[in-house]
Amino acid sequence: MNPVDSTVDLLQKRYGRSDRMVGRRIAGEYVLVPIVGRGADLDAIYTLNALGAFIWERLDGKTAGISIVNAIAERYDVDAARAAKDYLPFLAQLRTIEAIRPADDPES
């Protein structure tokens, strides 16, 4: 699969927030906190910037990546290519820390 096909595929997918992570706005900052085990690992609390929080709030399992990219482009007045360059690496980071899951994943 070439990179363009891979990008198109990722933009068509829908991701939802994992049950392993909760997002909260605290004192003007948006944080992700893991909720597995006996309590949150304080070394694993993630602070999101405004764009990260904007994306996180749209990862509802119903909204395709391309719709989120278009919302980024509109909100931040950038073109869709720039918005995708911001969205895709952030999505990869969220997948790495298991903060999100594919919407069609029966395990979640």
C-alpha positions in Angstrom: 0.0 0.0 0.0 1.4 3.4 -0.9 1.4 6.3 1.5 -1.4 8.1 -0.2 -3.7 5.0 0.0 -2.7 4.6 3.7 -3.6 8.2 4.4 -6.9 7.9 2.6 -7.7 4.8 4.5 -6.9 6.4 7.9 -9.1 9.4 7.0 -12.0 7.2 6.3 -11.8 5.4 9.6 -13.8 6.3 12.7 -12.1 6.2 16.1 -13.7 6.4 19.5 -12.2 7.1 22.8 -11.0 4.1 24.7 -12.5 3.1 28.1 -8.8 3.1 29.3 -8.5 6.9 29.2 -10.6 9.8 30.3 -10.3 13.4 29.2 -11.0 16.4 31.4 -10.6 20.1 31.3 -8.9 21.2 34.5 -7.8 24.7 35.4 -7.9 25.8 31.7 -5.9 22.8 30.4 -7.2 19.6 28.8 -5.7 16.4 30.2 -6.0 12.7 29.4 -5.7 10.4 32.4 -5.5 6.6 32.2 -8.1 4.8 34.4 -6.9 1.2 34.3 -5.7 -0.8 37.2 -5.8 0.5 40.8 -5.6 4.1 39.8 -4.0 6.4 37.3 -0.3 6.2 36.7 0.7 9.8 37.4 3.6 9.5 34.9 1.1 8.8 32.2 -1.1 11.9 32.4 -1.1 13.7 29.0 -1.7 17.4 28.6 -3.3 18.4 25.3 -2.9 21.6 23.4 -6.0 23.3 22.0 -5.8 21.4 18.7 -5.3 18.1 20.6 -8.4 18.8 22.7 -10.3 19.8 19.6 -9.5 16.5 18.0 -10.1 14.4 21.1 -13.6 15.8 21.6 -14.5 14.7 18.0 -13.2 11.1 18.4 -16.7 9.8 19.1 -16.7 6.6 17.1 -19.1 8.1 14.6 -17.1 10.8 12.9 -14.7 9.9 10.1 -11.2 11.3 10.1 -11.9 13.3 7.0 -14.7 15.1 8.8 -12.4 15.9 11.7 -9.7 17.2 9.3 -12.3 19.4 7.6 -13.4 20.7 11.0 -9.7 21.5 11.9 -9.3 23.3 8.5 -12.4 25.4 9.2 -11.7 26.2 12.8 -8.0 27.0 12.4 -8.2 28.5 8.9 -5.8 26.1 7.3 -6.1 24.0 4.2 -7.1 20.3 4.5 -3.6 19.1 3.7 -2.2 21.0 6.6 -5.0 19.9 8.9 -4.3 16.2 7.9 -0.6 16.7 8.7 -1.7 17.7 12.2 -4.4 15.1 12.6 -2.6 11.9 11.5 0.5 12.1 13.7 -1.7 13.0 16.7 -4.0 10.1 15.9 -0.9 7.8 15.8 0.2 9.0 19.2 -3.3 8.3 20.6 -3.3 4.8 19.2 0.2 4.2 20.7 -1.0 5.0 24.2 -4.2 3.1 23.6 -6.3 6.2 24.2 -8.5 5.5 21.1 -9.8 2.4 19.3 -11.3 1.8 15.9 -15.0 2.3 16.0 -15.6 -1.2 14.5 -13.4 -2.9 17.1 -15.6 -5.5 18.8 -13.0 -5.8 21.7 -13.8 -2.3 23.0 
